Amino acid sequence: MKNSGVKRLLKKLTLLALPFIVWPLIEVFLLPMNFFTFRIWETISVNKMLLMSGPFYPNMHMKMEEEGELAPNTPYAEKRVVEWYTDAYGYRNRDTKCDVLLIGDSNITGAKLSQEETLAEVLERQMGKDVYSFAPATMNRFLATDRFEKTPPELVIVSSIERRIPELPPVGGNGLNSKIRNISGNIINSSPALTWLAVTADRISKFGLYRKTLANIERSFGKKEYISYSNEFFIEGDTANRTFSEAEVQYVADVLEGYKLALEERGIKFLFLPIPNKENIYYQLLPSKKKPDFLPRLMAELRKRKVDAVDLQSNFEELYQTKQVSLYPADDAHWNHVAVEVAADLVKARLQGDVPGKEKDGSFFVKYSD
C-alpha cells in the first residue's frame, strides 16, 4: 500500500516536471534558434558552457532584424537587419587569418553592426591586412591562447569602451582561467561531436521562453534598464562622466604599459584604442552637462610613457558637436557604422600615414610621436 502511494506521487511529480523538461528540447530541436531573442548576440552567445574556446557558437552564419539593447520591444526601438559570421573558434570572423589582432569588448565584436561594418572588416579593407576580431576577450586570454603563440600577429590593438577601461585586468590577472579555457576549448574544437554537444547543452541552458516572458513582465510593470534624454538612450547617464582620481589614471596607465611590455617580449607591436562613452560625446544632453576629462588625462599619461594610442574623443567631438554627425544609435550605447569608419581611418593614419609607414618586410612600424 505504501509502495503504491509512493509510485503515484512520483508519477504526479514526473507529470508536473515533464513540461519543464520537454519544452527546452522543443526550443532547441524544433524552433528557430532566434525564436525568442531580439539580437543575434543573445542567440549564439555562450551561456553556460564556458569551456568553449570563444564567446559565441562556432561556424555560424545568421541574418536577423535586430533592435538596440537599451529599448528592445518598445516604441523606441530602431530595427536594423544585420548579418553575422563566426569562425571555427567562436569569434566573429569569416576566417581565422590574423596579421592584426583586435582585442576588445562588444564594440569590437560589433553589436548592432552587420559583419562588413565591424571594425575588423573595415580595417581589413583599408589596410590590406588580415584583421582578426578577438572579442569579447582580454589581453590575458590572448596571452594564454596557444594558436597565437604558433602564428603571432604583427600588431595587437587593445580597445575598450571608456566605462570599462578602469576594469582592464593587468597582465597575469585571471591567467589560470584563460589557460584552462584554452585547453578545454582545444579539446571541444577537436571533435565535431563534442562541439555539437557543447552547443546543444548551452542552448538548452538558455530557457529562451522563460527569459523573454520574464523580460516582458518586468517591462509591463515599468522596469527599464535605460536612461533617456532628448530621445537618446544611455546606460549610465551622468554617472558615466564622473571625475577620476590621479591614482586611478596612473593605475590604468600602468596596466596598458604592462600590455605593451608583454607584447614587446613576443616581438609584437601594441596600440591602444579607447572608445568614448556615448555619455562622453553626447554630454550636453545630460542634466549636468559635464564634459568628462578621463580620456584626455589618460592619453597625456600614455604619451609620457611612450605607449601608442589613438585619440577618438577629440575627433568624435568635432564630428558630433560641429557637424551634427550621429555616432551612436539612439536606442543603443554601442558605436554605429559611421563611428567605426572614423576609428578605422584614425588607426590607419596612426600606423601608415602620420607615422612612418611600413618596414621593408611589410610589417607594421608603429613609432611613437607626439
N, C-alpha and C positions, 0 to 999 in steps of 0.2 A: 504493500500500500504506500509506504514511504517512498519507494523507488519510482512508482508511477507518478507521484506528486512532483518529484524532482525532475522527471522527464518532461512533464507538462510545463514546468517552469522554464526549463532550458529551451523547450520548443517556442514558448512565447517570447523569451529573450532573443532567440535567433530570428524570429519573425520581426521583432522590433528593430533589431540591428541590421536586417537584410537591406533595407533601402540605403543605409549609410555605407554599406559595403559595395552594393551593386552600382550605385549612382556614380562614384568616381570612375569606375570601369567603363560606364557608358560615356562619360565625358572624354575619356582617353581614346577609346576604341571606336566610337560611333559618331561623336560630334566633331565639327571642325576645331582645330587647335585654338583658334582665336574666338570661339563662340561667346565666351564670357569676358573677353578683355577689350580694352579700348586702345591699346597700343601693342605693337609687335614686341616692345621691350618686355612687358609682363607675360606675353605669350611664350616667348622662348628663353627667358632668363632662368638660370638655375636657381631653384628654390631651396631644396634640402640637400641635394647630392653635391655637397661642396668638395667632394673628392675629384670631381671632373676638372680637367685642365683649364677650362675657360669659364667665363661668366654666362655664356649662352650655349644653347644646344648646337652641336657641330653640324656642318654641311646643310644649313638651312637656306631656303630661298622663299621669301614671303613678300606679298604686296597687300597693303591694307589702308583703308581710310582711318586716319588717327585724329585724336584730339589732344590738346595740351594737357600737361599733368596737373595744372592748378585748378581747372574748372571743367573736368570731363562730365559729359551727360548733363550739362547745364546750358541755358540760353547763351552763355558767354563763350562756349567752346568754338574754336576755329578749326574746322575739319580740313584735313590735308592728306592726300594719297602719298604714301611713302613706300619704298622698296628696300628690303634688307637681304644681304647675303652674309653667311658666317662660314668660316673656314673649318678645316679638319680639327682645329684645336678649340673651337667655340668662341672665336673673336670675330668682330665684324669686318671681314675682309673677303675679297673674291678668291685670293690665293694666299700662300704663305711666304712669298718672296719679300726680302727685307734688306734694303740699303739704309733706310732711315726708319727708326722706330719711334712711335708716338706713345708715350705713357701718359695716361690721364684719367679723367672721370667721364661722366655721361655726356659732357660736351664733346669730348674727343670721340666717343662712341657714335654720337650723332643723334641724340634724342630729337624726335620730330623732324629729322632730316632724311631725305632719300639717300640711297647709297652713293650716288655720284656727287652729292652735296657735302659729304663728310670731309673733314679737313685732310684726312689721309689721301682721299682720291683727288681732291683739288690740288694738293701739293704734288702728288704724283704726276698729274698732267702738266703742272707748271715747271717742275724741276727735271722731268725726265728720269727720275729715280723711282725704285720700288719703295713705297712708303707703307709701313705696316702699323695698323691701329692695335695697340696693346692696351685695351681699355674696356671696362674699368679695371685698373690694376695699379700696382705701386712699383717703385724702384726695387724694393726688396723681392717682389715677385719676379721681376726681370732678372735680377742677380742670381736667383735660385733656379731659373729655368735653363736646363742643360742644352736645349736646342740652340740657344743664343750663344752658348759657350763654343759650340762646334762651328757655327757660322755667325759671328758677331756683326752687328750693324756698324756702319761707318759713323753714324750720328744718332744720339738719343735725345729726343725733345721731351722734356717733362712738362706737362701742363696741369693746371688746376684752376677751378673756379675760385675766385677770391675768398669766399667764405670758408673754404676748406684748406686753404694754404697753411694756416697755423696748425692744422692737424697732420700735415705731411710727416710720415714716420722717418726717423733718422735711419741711416744705413745700419742694418742689423736688427732693427725693430721688427718683431714678429717674423723673424727669418726662418725659424723652425717650421712654422705652419706653411710657409711658402715652399720649403724643401719637401715637406710631406705631400703637399698637393701636387708638386711636380712629379714625384714618384707615382702616386696613385693615378694621376692623370695619364701618365705614360702607359700604365697597365690597362686602364679603361680604353684608351685610344688604340691599343694594340689589337683589339678584337671588336669586330662589328657587333657581335652578340653582346659583349659587355657594354658597349656604347648604347645599344638599343635598350638593354635592361636598365641602365642608369637613367637614360632619358625617360623611359616609361615610368619608373619608380618616382622620378621627380615630378612628372606631370600628374600622377595620382596624388601626390602630396599637396598639390596646389588648391584643390577644392574650389574650382572656379565659381560654381553656382553659389556656394556659401559666401565667398568673398564679395561677389557682386551684390548679393542680397543684403549683406551687412552694410556695404557702402551706400546702397540705395536707402536703407533705413536711416542711417546716420544723416544722409543728405536731407531726407524728408523732415527730420527733426531740427534742421537748421545748422548742423555741424558742418564747418567748412575748414579746409586746410590752406586757405589762401588769404592774402591781404590785397585789397583793391583800392586804387586811387586813379581817378581820371580814366576809367575803363582799361587800366593796365593792372595786371595781376603780379603779385610779388610773393616770395617765400617768407622773408623775414621783415620787410618794411624798414622802419627807421633803425631797428637794432642792428641791421647789417652794416650800417655806416658808423659803428662805434669807433672810439679812439683807442688805438693800440699803444701799449707802453713801449718804451725803448727796449726793454728786456725782451718783449715778445718779438719785436722786429729783429733783434740780434739773434734770437733763437732760430727763427725761420731762416735767416741768412746762414747760420751755422749748418743747418740741415741741407740746404741747397749746395753749399760749398762742399759738404761731405759727398753729395751725389757726384759733383764734378770730379773730386779726387778718386772716388771709387771707379768711375768710368775711365779716367786717365790711366789707372793701373792696368786696364784692359786695352788701352790704345784706342778708346772711343771718345769722340767729341761730345760735348754736352751743351744744350741750350734750354733755357727756362722760358716758358710761355704762360704767364699768368692771365687768366680771363677775368675781366671785371664783372662784379655782380651787376645784375640788372638795376639794383638799387643804386649802384655807384653812378652809372651813366645817366639814369633817369632820376637822379636825386632831387631835382627841382619839383618833381611830382609828389614827393613825400611831405608829411606835415612839417618836419623840422627843416627841410630844405638844406640839410647839412651835407657839404661836399666832403667825402672821405679822403684821407691822406695816407692810408696804409700802403697802397701800391707805390706811390711816388717815393715814400721813405724807404721801402724795401728795395726798389730799383737803385736808389742812390747808394745804399749799403752794398749791393751786389757790384756796382761799378767800382767801389773802393777795393773790393776783393777780387776783381778781375773775373767775375762769374758772368758769362754771357746770358743776356736776357732780352726779350722783345717787349717793347712798351706798347701795349694795346690801349691803355686807358686814354692817353692824350689823343690818339688817333680816333678812337671811338667817340670821345667827347666832341671833337671837331665835327665829325660827320653828323652826330645826332643834334647838337646844340646850334650849329651854324647852318647845316644843310637839311635838318629835319629828316635824316635817313633813319628808318627803323632798323634796329639791330637785334631785337628780341621779339618773339611772337607775343601778342597781347595776353594770351592765356597760358604762357609758359615762361619759365625762368632761364631756359637754355638759349644760346645764341641762335640766330637764324642764318640762312644761307648767305646773306649779304655780309654779315659779320665774319663768317668763315672765309669768304673770298678776301676780305680785307686782311685778316690774320695771315692767310697764305701769302699774300703779296708782301707783307712785312717780314715774314720768316724768310722768304726767298731773297728779299733785298738784304736782309741781315747776313745771309750766307753767301750770296753770289753777286750782290750788287754794290751796296755801300761799303762792303768789306772786300778784301781780295777774293777772287772767285774760286778757282779750284787749283789744286796742286796738279802736277803733270800726270800723276797716276789716276786722276779723275775723282779722288776722294775729296770730301769737304774740308775746307780750311777755314775754321772759324777763329778769327783773330779778334781779341778784344780791342774795341775802340770807343772813345767817349761819344 
